[in-house]
């Protein structure tokens, strides 16, 4: 017989009404328990980094939260400060078992990845293609010179997936760097303000996943995520 308690006895806290009882029930439905490994595998949507996402709707606005951060809050009743991260002890990004997670700083997370051999230690790493001068230029060119991620990847001869974590300060971590969000409708976007507003309305119906909306409108899931959260193509007044 499994020693793992039922989910309804683990995810129980609303955290001062950040979550409703319906949110608690809905969250549990996205989890499949692996009784061999003890992992709680997230079966809902996930972002480009394969981390689970959980949506909340407040005052008609939808916001996505990382499922493993939500797991800690619902299981402990303690809200996680914005300047803290939640790390996976066993490196499965879809595992939301609170016992397999720990709270730390961004630097703790970087150090953890380096110690586990999952991330180059910046330019000191023997296989690093970039140095700090190039990283600073990438961030500057994206923010002020309207380079696209593809253009930057071609210019510095690296993969596009390497550029995005740099812009989000997840690799080549700089505590003084201000994260730059995607720009509003620049660089030949396929979208218009009306389409962006339509995407938000379709999302609120609950009938579409982000991947389905991305396929429907021919854009990336990351763009859908930013539109839903009103970070690009800001909602019309």
C-alpha positions as MATLAB code, in Angstrom:
seq = 'XXXXXXXXXXXXXXXXXXXXXXXXXXXXXXXXXXXXXXXXXXXXXXXXXXXXXXXXXXXXXXXXXXXXXXXXXXXXXXXXXXXXXXXXXXXXXXXXXXXXXXXXXXXXXXXXXXXXXXXXXXXXXXXXXXXXXXXXXXXXXXXXXXXXXXXXXXXXXXXXXXXXXXXXXXXXXXXXXXXXXXXXXXXXXXXXXXXXXXXXXXXXXXXXXXXXXXXXXXXXXXXXXXXXXXXXXXXXX';
ca = [
       0.000    0.000    0.000;
       1.311    3.448   -0.949;
       2.672    5.678    1.803;
       1.837    8.781   -0.245;
      -1.199   10.599    1.207;
      -4.075   11.695   -0.967;
      -3.658   15.008   -2.784;
      -6.660   16.521   -1.035;
      -4.712   16.293    2.222;
      -1.600   17.929    0.751;
      -2.798   20.900   -1.292;
      -5.133   22.521    1.213;
      -4.198   26.188    1.744;
      -5.808   29.174    0.013;
      -3.010   31.523    1.125;
      -5.123   34.464    2.266;
      -7.543   33.952   -0.625;
      -4.911   33.979   -3.351;
      -6.521   30.659   -4.272;
     -10.135   29.611   -3.970;
     -11.354   26.181   -2.904;
     -12.234   25.569   -6.549;
      -8.641   26.432   -7.485;
      -7.407   23.807   -5.009;
      -9.698   21.187   -6.534;
      -8.767   22.181  -10.099;
      -5.050   22.114   -9.290;
      -5.220   18.561   -7.916;
      -6.949   17.353  -11.099;
      -3.836   18.207  -13.147;
      -1.626   15.872  -11.103;
      -0.855   12.210  -11.745;
       0.946   10.491   -8.877;
       3.803    8.140   -9.731;
       3.609    5.664   -6.854;
       7.017    4.209   -7.695;
       9.080    7.420   -7.704;
       6.778    9.490   -5.500;
       6.647   12.215   -8.154;
       3.529   14.304   -8.699;
       3.569   14.708  -12.466;
       1.903   17.860  -13.782;
      -0.475   17.079  -16.655;
      -1.641   20.629  -17.352;
      -0.065   23.151  -19.712;
       3.635   23.945  -19.554;
       5.939   26.674  -20.824;
       8.866   26.512  -23.249;
      11.118   25.238  -20.476;
       8.762   22.320  -19.728;
       7.706   23.784  -16.389;
       4.049   23.341  -15.500;
       1.709   26.337  -15.513;
      -1.455   26.958  -13.519;
      -3.893   29.740  -14.454;
      -5.832   31.971  -12.084;
      -8.536   34.428  -13.068;
      -8.917   37.519  -10.874;
     -11.230   40.403  -11.776;
     -11.525   39.143  -15.346;
      -7.748   38.939  -15.839;
      -5.948   35.654  -16.333;
      -2.469   35.149  -14.939;
      -0.250   32.093  -15.240;
       1.790   30.823  -12.323;
       4.491   28.173  -12.288;
       2.843   25.007  -11.039;
       5.719   24.065   -8.731;
       5.595   27.472   -7.015;
       1.858   27.019   -6.519;
       2.547   23.562   -5.063;
       4.681   24.990   -2.251;
       2.129   27.693   -1.431;
      -0.888   25.376   -1.444;
       0.968   22.794    0.645;
       2.432   25.165    3.260;
       0.116   28.173    3.293;
       3.150   30.462    2.954;
       3.370   32.837   -0.029;
       6.711   32.788   -1.838;
       8.313   36.248   -2.284;
       8.831   37.381   -5.886;
      12.604   37.476   -5.398;
      12.731   33.772   -4.512;
      12.708   30.743   -6.809;
      11.514   27.180   -6.279;
      14.051   24.528   -7.211;
      13.542   20.866   -8.094;
      15.655   18.531   -5.987;
      15.503   15.745   -8.588;
      15.509   17.852  -11.762;
      12.096   16.878  -13.141;
      10.461   20.202  -14.127;
       6.991   18.618  -14.159;
       7.245   17.209  -10.634;
       5.141   19.254   -8.178;
       5.567   17.082   -5.088;
       6.309   19.649   -2.332;
       8.772   17.220   -0.731;
      10.823   17.343   -3.934;
      10.976   21.144   -4.026;
      12.902   23.786   -2.122;
      12.838   27.586   -2.003;
      16.002   29.578   -2.685;
      17.475   32.575   -4.475;
      18.194   32.918   -8.190;
      21.884   32.484   -7.428;
      21.103   29.311   -5.452;
      19.343   27.999   -8.550;
      22.281   28.853  -10.827;
      24.736   27.244   -8.398;
      22.532   24.160   -8.162;
      22.496   23.756  -11.947;
      26.269   24.211  -12.177;
      26.907   21.727   -9.369;
      24.725   19.168  -11.132;
      26.450   19.792  -14.448;
      23.279   21.072  -16.122;
      24.448   24.605  -16.863;
      27.785   26.077  -17.931;
      29.352   28.322  -15.339;
      29.327   31.282  -17.731;
      32.546   32.115  -19.549;
      34.694   30.034  -17.181;
      33.126   26.908  -18.635;
      35.305   25.244  -21.266;
      32.451   24.893  -23.769;
      30.994   28.390  -23.389;
      30.511   30.108  -26.767;
      29.861   33.523  -25.233;
      31.543   35.895  -22.837;
      30.125   38.653  -20.632;
      30.829   41.365  -23.222;
      28.764   39.492  -25.825;
      25.983   38.747  -23.340;
      25.700   42.434  -22.434;
      25.579   43.297  -26.143;
      22.842   40.719  -26.779;
      20.682   42.249  -24.062;
      21.374   45.781  -25.284;
      20.694   44.979  -28.952;
      17.433   43.237  -28.124;
      16.186   46.058  -25.906;
      17.387   49.142  -27.766;
      18.220   48.136  -31.353;
      15.156   45.945  -32.099;
      17.080   42.794  -32.940;
      14.893   39.685  -33.021;
      15.887   36.553  -31.147;
      16.591   34.822  -34.466;
      18.804   37.676  -35.645;
      20.772   37.538  -32.410;
      21.130   33.767  -32.650;
      22.465   34.076  -36.214;
      24.789   36.944  -35.313;
      26.402   35.133  -32.378;
      26.190   31.656  -33.943;
      24.154   30.121  -31.132;
      20.728   28.482  -30.893;
      17.630   30.633  -30.461;
      16.801   28.706  -27.288;
      20.079   29.997  -25.828;
      19.051   33.628  -26.372;
      15.759   33.543  -24.483;
      17.190   32.450  -21.084;
      19.839   35.164  -21.419;
      17.161   37.825  -21.921;
      15.193   36.421  -18.969;
      18.351   36.425  -16.789;
      18.050   32.692  -16.190;
      21.497   32.058  -17.653;
      24.440   34.435  -17.374;
      22.733   35.732  -14.259;
      23.375   39.399  -13.493;
      21.740   40.752  -10.288;
      21.742   44.271  -11.777;
      20.096   43.319  -15.052;
      16.493   44.440  -15.584;
      14.591   41.737  -17.474;
      13.274   42.839  -20.860;
       9.869   41.538  -21.894;
       8.857   40.861  -25.469;
       8.226   44.009  -27.458;
       4.749   45.082  -28.510;
       4.037   44.135  -32.089;
       7.508   44.763  -33.513;
       9.719   42.723  -35.794;
       7.126   41.564  -38.313;
       4.607   40.137  -35.896;
       1.762   38.108  -37.438;
      -0.620   39.595  -34.892;
      -2.741   42.718  -34.681;
      -4.371   44.362  -31.686;
      -7.739   42.876  -32.626;
      -6.337   39.366  -32.939;
      -4.611   39.726  -29.563;
      -7.907   40.809  -27.981;
      -9.648   37.845  -29.654;
      -7.025   35.493  -28.213;
      -7.743   36.786  -24.703;
     -11.475   36.323  -25.181;
     -11.033   32.757  -26.464;
      -8.749   31.932  -23.543;
     -11.341   33.145  -21.040;
     -13.893   30.702  -22.461;
     -11.800   27.863  -21.069;
     -12.193   25.905  -24.323;
      -8.632   26.373  -25.607;
      -5.168   25.568  -24.314;
      -2.315   27.932  -25.079;
      -0.928   25.404  -27.555;
      -4.265   25.280  -29.400;
      -4.360   29.085  -29.584;
      -0.770   29.148  -30.819;
      -1.630   26.649  -33.562;
      -4.838   28.492  -34.450;
      -3.122   31.869  -34.926;
       0.241   30.618  -36.177;
       2.416   32.071  -33.394;
       4.542   30.685  -30.574;
       3.133   29.542  -27.234;
       5.344   32.136  -25.507;
       3.580   34.922  -27.434;
       0.200   33.534  -26.397;
       1.366   33.483  -22.775;
       2.458   37.141  -22.894;
      -0.755   38.222  -24.636;
      -2.950   36.484  -22.063;
      -1.016   38.203  -19.293;
      -1.269   41.569  -21.070;
       2.515   41.929  -21.387;
       2.461   42.457  -25.155;
      -0.305   43.822  -27.356;
      -1.709   45.531  -24.293;
      -5.469   45.123  -24.031;
      -7.467   47.908  -25.706;
      -9.204   50.346  -23.367;
];
